[in-house]
Amino acid sequence: MKNESIIIPTRALHPFEGHPFHVKDDAEMDALEDSVREFGILTPLIVRPMDGIENEYEVISGHRRLHAAKRAGIQEVPAQIYAIDRDAAAVMLVDSNLHRERLLPSEKAFAYKLKMDALRHQGKTSRQAGEKWSVAVVSDAADESERQIHRYIRLTRLLPGLLNLVDEGRIAFTVGVELSYLMTDEQEAVLEAIDLYDCTPSYSQACRLRHDSEMMYAADTRKRILSVMSEEKPNQREKVTFRYADLQKYFPSSYTPKQISDAILRLVEADYRRRRDRDAR
């Protein structure tokens, strides 16, 4: 419950461990810093006492305001203290931030997972029953279907590199969900292929990769994924591409796709220099 509202030194305030919402030094933060410098913190932060540490607090709501205050050189901020446990604080944190505009898919994904885990702990039920109940509660509060909540939470299983591409819009949300079912080494191979071929997987390709993974086609995992990813898609922009299988026979078996790509670029550059020097004579 809320106990009091006081002024707290910024050095005594700490981010909620594992909170999913990004605090970026961007144009919006610049504007918030200007506002804080001119008017101060108009809405108090919401915090909880840190477990086992006197006069230190964990931020539940107000991470961006706190960051802006620190940037502005403000050393004390108003805060309301709630003497609640971590699970209750996690639910409050998520609910107080989901109304924000332009939330990234990764922010929603980890927020839903954080709240669902906290609710399951609070429910004190078996894992299966607790998960079913907590997803329903998260779904009602977020005004999204239970299926969509599950799909967002699947994104938390993506490697950071793939999740960043989903946030950037280079990989569609539905594609990211399919890729989340791949094993770690398979996701690494997808990232390698994205870098090698300068492309991202289509929904059809992602579904095929998931199907192959679930069928446990373990042999030549990297080669299989690179083969799928090298296929030309109808909406790809015009560019020069090579199939991995066509190139591999010209290089040692130990060469990675990146090493093959670098070797080809060196050969092309050497040929360019020869032609340039010949034409200059």
Residue pairs with C-beta under 8 A, 6 or more apart in sequence:
1 82
1 83
1 84
2 80
2 81
2 82
3 81
3 82
3 83
4 80
4 81
5 44
5 78
5 79
5 80
5 81
6 78
6 79
6 81
7 76
7 77
7 78
7 79
8 45
8 47
8 57
8 76
8 77
8 78
8 79
9 75
9 76
10 66
10 69
10 70
10 74
10 75
10 76
10 77
11 75
12 55
12 56
12 57
13 45
13 47
13 57
13 58
13 59
13 66
13 77
13 79
14 50
14 56
14 57
14 58
14 59
15 58
15 59
15 63
16 58
16 59
16 60
16 63
16 89
16 90
16 93
17 58
18 110
18 114
19 59
19 63
19 93
19 114
20 94
20 106
20 107
20 109
20 110
20 111
20 113
20 114
21 63
21 97
21 100
21 103
21 107
21 111
22 104
22 107
23 29
23 63
23 64
23 67
25 71
29 64
29 67
29 68
29 71
32 64
32 65
32 68
33 68
33 71
33 72
35 68
36 65
36 68
36 69
36 72
36 74
37 72
37 74
40 74
41 62
41 65
41 69
41 74
41 77
41 78
43 62
43 65
44 62
44 77
44 78
44 79
44 80
45 59
45 60
45 61
45 62
45 65
45 66
45 77
45 78
45 79
45 80
46 59
46 60
46 61
46 62
46 79
46 80
46 82
46 92
46 96
47 57
47 58
47 59
47 60
47 62
47 79
47 80
47 81
47 82
48 57
48 58
48 60
48 81
48 82
48 83
48 84
48 86
48 89
49 56
49 57
49 58
49 81
49 83
50 56
50 57
50 58
51 86
57 79
57 81
58 89
59 66
60 82
60 89
60 92
60 93
60 96
61 92
61 93
61 96
61 97
62 77
62 79
65 77
66 77
69 77
82 89
82 92
84 92
86 118
87 118
87 119
87 121
87 122
88 118
88 122
90 114
90 115
90 117
90 118
91 115
91 118
91 119
91 122
93 114
94 111
94 112
94 114
94 115
95 115
95 141
97 103
97 111
98 108
98 111
98 141
98 142
103 111
104 167
105 152
105 155
105 163
105 166
105 167
105 173
105 176
106 155
106 163
106 164
106 166
106 167
108 152
109 152
109 153
109 154
109 155
109 156
109 163
110 156
112 138
112 142
112 149
112 152
112 153
113 153
113 156
115 134
115 138
115 141
116 131
116 134
116 135
116 138
116 149
116 153
117 134
119 130
119 133
119 134
119 137
119 138
120 127
120 130
120 131
120 133
120 134
121 130
123 129
123 130
123 133
123 134
124 130
125 133
135 146
135 149
135 150
136 146
138 149
139 145
139 146
139 148
139 149
142 149
144 152
151 173
151 177
154 177
154 180
154 181
155 163
155 166
155 173
155 176
155 177
155 180
156 180
157 180
157 181
158 166
158 176
158 179
158 180
158 187
159 184
159 187
159 188
159 191
161 191
162 171
162 176
162 179
162 187
162 190
162 191
163 176
165 171
165 176
165 194
165 200
166 172
166 173
166 175
166 176
170 200
171 179
171 200
171 201
172 203
174 203
174 206
175 200
175 201
175 202
175 203
175 206
178 203
178 206
178 207
178 209
178 210
179 187
179 190
179 201
179 206
179 209
179 210
181 210
181 213
181 214
182 190
182 209
182 210
182 213
183 213
185 221
185 222
186 209
186 213
186 221
186 225
189 221
189 222
189 225
189 226
190 201
190 209
190 225
190 229
192 222
192 226
192 256
192 257
192 258
193 199
193 225
193 226
193 229
193 230
193 257
194 200
194 201
194 229
195 258
196 226
196 229
196 244
196 257
196 258
196 261
197 229
197 230
197 241
198 239
199 229
199 233
199 236
201 209
201 228
201 229
202 233
205 228
205 229
205 231
205 233
208 228
209 225
209 228
212 224
217 224
222 257
223 244
223 245
223 248
226 244
226 257
227 243
227 244
227 245
230 241
230 242
230 243
230 244
232 241
242 264
244 257
244 260
247 260
247 264
248 255
248 260
251 259
251 260
251 263
255 263
